[in-house]
Amino acid sequence: MSAETIEYLRVGVYFVVTVILIVFLYSYAVSMWSRQKHGIRDYEKYGELAVRDDLHDDLVEPRITQKEQR
């Protein structure tokens, strides 16, 4: 393989990996947005963790054990 071929291959792989990472980023953002919109999860409560981080504060979400799931 010549140096020129390796350079084209490197640029192509870089482009493909960048596009894949962008797709993952936007799909994660849309997933978070839709969960917030449908009321499945409230991410505003997680933002308050920086302010309320004492050991004896209330939990953000109730803890679900395996016994309760069954």
Backbone as ProteinMPNN parsed JSONL, in Angstrom:
{"seq_chain_A": "MSAETIEYLRVGVYFVVTVILIVFLYSYAVSMWSRQKHGIRDYEKYGELAVRDDLHDDLVEPRITQKEQR", "coords_chain_A": {"N_chain_A": [[0.841, -1.173, 0.0], [0.499, 2.172, -0.785], [1.601, 5.361, 0.513], [-0.25, 7.293, -0.055], [-2.633, 5.861, -0.388], [-2.982, 4.833, 2.181], [-3.375, 7.226, 3.539], [-5.835, 8.113, 2.429], [-7.461, 6.037, 3.341], [-7.242, 6.424, 6.108], [-8.447, 8.943, 6.414], [-11.028, 8.321, 5.539], [-11.863, 6.404, 7.469], [-11.766, 8.025, 9.751], [-13.788, 9.879, 9.112], [-16.069, 8.182, 8.989], [-16.171, 7.154, 11.619], [-16.553, 9.551, 13.025], [-19.103, 10.325, 12.078], [-20.653, 8.187, 13.044], [-20.358, 8.547, 15.832], [-21.607, 11.039, 16.12], [-24.232, 10.375, 15.404], [-24.877, 8.599, 17.517], [-24.695, 10.405, 19.68], [-26.758, 12.315, 19.126], [-28.977, 10.577, 19.054], [-29.043, 9.724, 21.695], [-29.577, 12.149, 22.978], [-32.124, 12.738, 21.937], [-33.51, 10.563, 22.961], [-33.359, 11.09, 25.722], [-34.806, 13.499, 25.753], [-37.343, 12.638, 24.886], [-38.074, 10.881, 26.936], [-38.222, 12.673, 29.065], [-40.304, 14.291, 28.146], [-42.502, 12.526, 28.011], [-42.819, 11.938, 30.636], [-41.544, 9.834, 31.854], [-39.066, 9.958, 33.083], [-37.645, 12.425, 35.19], [-35.427, 14.706, 34.504], [-34.74, 17.117, 35.598], [-34.678, 16.837, 38.319], [-32.323, 15.435, 38.663], [-30.499, 17.385, 38.046], [-30.507, 18.915, 40.312], [-28.892, 17.562, 42.039], [-26.312, 18.528, 42.315], [-26.635, 20.637, 43.988], [-28.038, 19.677, 46.227], [-26.491, 17.556, 47.964], [-26.106, 16.167, 50.304], [-25.509, 13.535, 52.641], [-27.754, 12.636, 53.967], [-29.961, 13.449, 52.553], [-33.088, 13.264, 50.715], [-33.838, 10.555, 48.441], [-33.427, 10.774, 44.886], [-34.893, 9.208, 43.12], [-37.131, 6.565, 43.987], [-35.798, 3.572, 45.33], [-35.821, 0.539, 43.633], [-36.217, -2.756, 44.356], [-35.313, -6.177, 43.529], [-37.218, -7.917, 44.515], [-39.52, -6.362, 44.651], [-40.075, -5.957, 41.987], [-41.079, -8.292, 41.007]], "CA_chain_A": [[0.0, 0.0, 0.0], [1.272, 3.407, -0.835], [1.288, 6.336, 1.557], [-1.463, 7.992, -0.455], [-3.752, 4.962, -0.108], [-3.147, 4.8, 3.633], [-3.944, 8.52, 3.936], [-7.257, 8.084, 2.07], [-8.104, 5.103, 4.253], [-7.291, 7.07, 7.417], [-9.468, 9.994, 6.346], [-12.328, 7.656, 5.447], [-12.194, 5.823, 8.779], [-12.033, 9.154, 10.642], [-15.1, 10.408, 8.76], [-17.105, 7.216, 9.373], [-16.248, 7.12, 13.083], [-17.153, 10.812, 13.443], [-20.54, 10.268, 11.782], [-21.256, 7.234, 13.988], [-20.417, 9.177, 17.145], [-22.631, 12.085, 16.065], [-25.535, 9.699, 15.429], [-25.09, 8.135, 18.89], [-24.924, 11.563, 20.54], [-28.087, 12.858, 18.89], [-30.004, 9.608, 19.449], [-29.119, 9.763, 23.156], [-30.248, 13.396, 23.348], [-33.546, 12.578, 21.603], [-34.045, 9.606, 23.924], [-33.552, 11.817, 26.987], [-35.876, 14.465, 25.557], [-38.642, 11.963, 24.819], [-38.388, 10.381, 28.277], [-38.635, 13.831, 29.855], [-41.593, 14.763, 27.626], [-43.55, 11.561, 28.343], [-42.912, 11.809, 32.081], [-40.921, 8.596, 32.325], [-37.986, 10.349, 33.981], [-37.535, 13.873, 35.343], [-34.0, 15.007, 34.579], [-34.541, 18.323, 36.39], [-34.308, 16.395, 39.665], [-30.91, 15.063, 38.646], [-29.732, 18.617, 38.034], [-30.435, 19.416, 41.678], [-27.931, 16.785, 42.823], [-25.132, 19.341, 42.59], [-26.965, 21.527, 45.093], [-28.429, 18.863, 47.38], [-25.673, 16.346, 47.919], [-25.836, 15.69, 51.647], [-25.693, 12.091, 52.787], [-29.069, 12.335, 54.537], [-31.027, 13.996, 51.714], [-34.004, 12.289, 50.117], [-33.419, 9.984, 47.17], [-34.024, 11.391, 43.705], [-35.904, 8.231, 42.71], [-37.196, 5.458, 44.943], [-35.001, 2.404, 44.96], [-36.661, -0.631, 43.327], [-35.47, -3.991, 44.546], [-35.765, -7.27, 42.659], [-38.424, -8.501, 45.094], [-40.649, -5.515, 44.303], [-40.328, -6.053, 40.554], [-41.781, -9.555, 40.7]], "C_chain_A": [[0.89, 1.241, 0.0], [0.827, 4.343, 0.285], [-0.007, 7.076, 1.233], [-2.708, 7.153, -0.155], [-4.022, 4.908, 1.385], [-3.768, 6.101, 4.129], [-5.431, 8.586, 3.601], [-8.038, 7.161, 3.0], [-8.267, 5.731, 5.636], [-8.369, 8.143, 7.455], [-10.865, 9.38, 6.293], [-12.77, 7.067, 6.774], [-12.529, 6.936, 9.772], [-13.426, 9.722, 10.374], [-16.218, 9.477, 9.222], [-17.269, 7.176, 10.888], [-16.886, 8.402, 13.608], [-18.658, 10.806, 13.211], [-21.25, 9.32, 12.751], [-21.389, 7.851, 15.37], [-21.458, 10.294, 17.188], [-24.026, 11.473, 16.116], [-25.845, 9.195, 16.836], [-25.404, 9.301, 19.821], [-26.337, 12.106, 20.366], [-29.19, 11.871, 19.253], [-30.146, 9.562, 20.967], [-29.849, 11.022, 23.619], [-31.749, 13.307, 23.06], [-34.21, 11.606, 22.565], [-34.308, 10.288, 25.266], [-34.711, 12.796, 26.868], [-37.238, 13.783, 25.561], [-39.029, 11.375, 26.174], [-38.856, 11.512, 29.186], [-40.036, 14.281, 29.435], [-42.736, 13.838, 28.035], [-43.669, 11.323, 29.847], [-42.311, 10.534, 32.631], [-39.836, 8.912, 33.35], [-37.893, 11.866, 34.005], [-36.068, 14.221, 35.555], [-33.713, 16.301, 35.328], [-34.142, 17.947, 37.818], [-32.836, 16.008, 39.729], [-30.012, 16.295, 38.611], [-29.577, 19.218, 39.421], [-29.429, 18.652, 42.531], [-26.678, 17.582, 43.153], [-25.376, 20.259, 43.784], [-27.251, 20.727, 46.361], [-27.637, 17.564, 47.345], [-25.278, 15.866, 49.304], [-26.167, 14.208, 51.737], [-27.104, 11.746, 53.237], [-30.215, 12.969, 53.749], [-31.91, 12.882, 51.175], [-33.427, 11.772, 48.806], [-34.105, 10.697, 46.01], [-35.142, 10.507, 43.175], [-35.962, 7.134, 43.764], [-36.417, 4.256, 44.423], [-35.936, 1.214, 44.759], [-35.8, -1.875, 43.481], [-36.018, -5.07, 43.629], [-37.033, -7.908, 43.204], [-39.659, -7.68, 44.716], [-41.024, -5.623, 42.836], [-41.152, -7.29, 40.219], [-43.174, -9.528, 41.124]], "O_chain_A": [[1.895, 1.315, 0.706], [-0.206, 4.126, 0.918], [-0.766, 7.441, 2.131], [-3.724, 7.689, 0.286], [-5.178, 4.936, 1.807], [-4.596, 6.085, 5.039], [-6.217, 9.07, 4.416], [-9.158, 7.481, 3.398], [-9.316, 5.585, 6.265], [-9.119, 8.239, 8.426], [-11.784, 9.879, 6.942], [-13.928, 7.215, 7.163], [-13.473, 6.805, 10.55], [-14.164, 10.014, 11.314], [-17.21, 9.937, 9.788], [-18.395, 7.166, 11.386], [-17.683, 8.349, 14.544], [-19.412, 11.246, 14.079], [-22.342, 9.631, 13.226], [-22.424, 7.696, 16.017], [-22.126, 10.468, 18.208], [-24.908, 11.997, 16.797], [-26.973, 9.35, 17.304], [-26.293, 9.191, 20.666], [-27.038, 12.334, 21.352], [-30.249, 12.291, 19.72], [-31.252, 9.381, 21.477], [-30.652, 10.966, 24.551], [-32.558, 13.76, 23.87], [-35.363, 11.809, 22.946], [-35.359, 10.086, 25.873], [-35.517, 12.91, 27.791], [-38.183, 14.287, 26.167], [-40.21, 11.374, 26.523], [-39.776, 11.333, 29.983], [-40.86, 14.614, 30.287], [-43.822, 14.31, 28.369], [-44.543, 10.573, 30.281], [-42.558, 10.193, 33.788], [-39.702, 8.22, 34.359], [-38.043, 12.521, 32.974], [-35.532, 14.053, 36.65], [-32.559, 16.567, 35.665], [-33.359, 18.655, 38.452], [-32.178, 16.232, 40.745], [-28.881, 16.249, 39.096], [-28.621, 19.95, 39.679], [-29.145, 19.07, 43.654], [-26.043, 17.331, 44.178], [-24.444, 20.617, 44.503], [-26.762, 21.065, 47.439], [-28.08, 16.581, 46.752], [-24.237, 15.231, 49.47], [-27.005, 13.699, 50.993], [-27.603, 10.666, 52.919], [-31.34, 13.017, 54.246], [-31.531, 11.711, 51.177], [-32.637, 12.448, 48.146], [-35.234, 11.168, 46.144], [-36.214, 10.997, 42.821], [-34.942, 6.808, 44.371], [-36.393, 3.978, 43.224], [-36.755, 0.917, 45.629], [-34.777, -2.021, 42.811], [-37.074, -4.895, 43.021], [-37.851, -8.397, 42.425], [-40.729, -8.244, 44.487], [-42.181, -5.4, 42.478], [-41.86, -7.299, 39.212], [-43.895, -10.509, 40.938]]}, "name": "protein", "num_of_chains": 1, "seq": "MSAETIEYLRVGVYFVVTVILIVFLYSYAVSMWSRQKHGIRDYEKYGELAVRDDLHDDLVEPRITQKEQR"}
